[in-house]
Amino acid sequence: MSMPKGFIRILGLCCFSPLVFAADVPGSQDLPSVARQADAQIVDYRPAEDKERIYPLGSIRKISGQLRYEGQATARGQTTAITYELPAEHTSSAAFTATREALQAQGAQLLFWCQARDCGESSLWANEVFGNAKLVGADGQQEYLLLRLAAPQDNSLVALYGITRGNRRAYLHVEQLDASAPLGDLLPTSATLLRELKSTGELDFPKLGTEPDATWLTLISRGLNLDATLRVSLTGPTAEAWRQGLIDQGVRAARLETGTAEAKGLHLHLIR
């Protein structure tokens, strides 16, 4: 029995449309330093372009039409931005965590990390920071992270933003800036150190193997004192000196132990 041509055309669309919608946007490709999550699809791609970028290092808000945040990292260079839509069975949080862990395993340094409402309004991150309305979602379902890649790529920054929208679609936005000039010293926030310690149970500072540095003592002590219930063990060639330095900075001695394990630089382990 023959079928009407209109019916055949509709049937064809039903069969092949999912394949079209599942494809990456034309001309897009992954970043070499950031592995794609399983079955994720690129829905927005902005190829490398020389520009200046300002990455917030704090919760963002808008006052009198101007974005406000506690700190920022500013750099100019080739910037590539990719937005992935995640498969329905995946969450933005799981993809964000897996990507963060992979980057840290490669030696990337966390500079700022916020979650949920601690980040501020999702609409500001989406529209003002990343210029991508696809990333507007629930404030409680967002995460943002800024990292500095390990040498020899230590003049590159990677920003991650994960969001789950009200329709339950989840996205992971990845942006990499390869700076045209040396980035110099970039320090993490104390709140970020605390979040990393509580989430991973570890803080690793391979370059802090000498006598305590005043700047890092301040950052670490402030992070530890944001949650006075935590106890940590310090290991490394000058661990005892760092322990005493943290005590001098106001961290209670009962919260600090020195371990016997070998470590390159300074290593903090959360005592559960």
HELIX and SHEET records of a PDB file:
HELIX    1   1 LYS A    5  ALA A   22  1                                  18    
HELIX    2   2 SER A   92  ALA A  105  1                                  14    
HELIX    3   3 ALA A  116  CYS A  119  5                                   4    
HELIX    4   4 SER A  122  LEU A  124  1                                   3    
HELIX    5   5 TRP A  125  VAL A  129  3                                   5    
HELIX    6   6 ALA A  133  LEU A  135  5                                   3    
HELIX    7   7 ASP A  139  GLN A  141  5                                   3    
HELIX    8   8 SER A  190  THR A  200  1                                  11    
HELIX    9   9 ALA A  214  ASN A  225  1                                  12    
HELIX   10  10 ALA A  239  ASP A  248  1                                  10    
HELIX   11  11 ALA A  253  ARG A  255  5                                   3    
SHEET    1   A 6 GLN A  41  PRO A  56  0                                        
SHEET    2   A 6 GLN A  72  GLU A  85 -1                                        
SHEET    3   A 6 ALA A 170  ALA A 179 -1                                        
SHEET    4   A 6 SER A 156  THR A 164 -1                                        
SHEET    5   A 6 GLN A 142  ARG A 148 -1                                        
SHEET    6   A 6 GLN A 109  GLN A 115 -1                                        
SHEET    1   B 2 ARG A  61  ILE A  63  0                                        
SHEET    2   B 2 GLN A  66  ARG A  68 -1                                        
SHEET    1   C 4 GLU A 202  PHE A 205  0                                        
SHEET    2   C 4 LEU A 266  LEU A 270 -1                                        
SHEET    3   C 4 VAL A 232  THR A 235 -1                                        
SHEET    4   C 4 LEU A 256  THR A 258  1                                        
END                                                                             
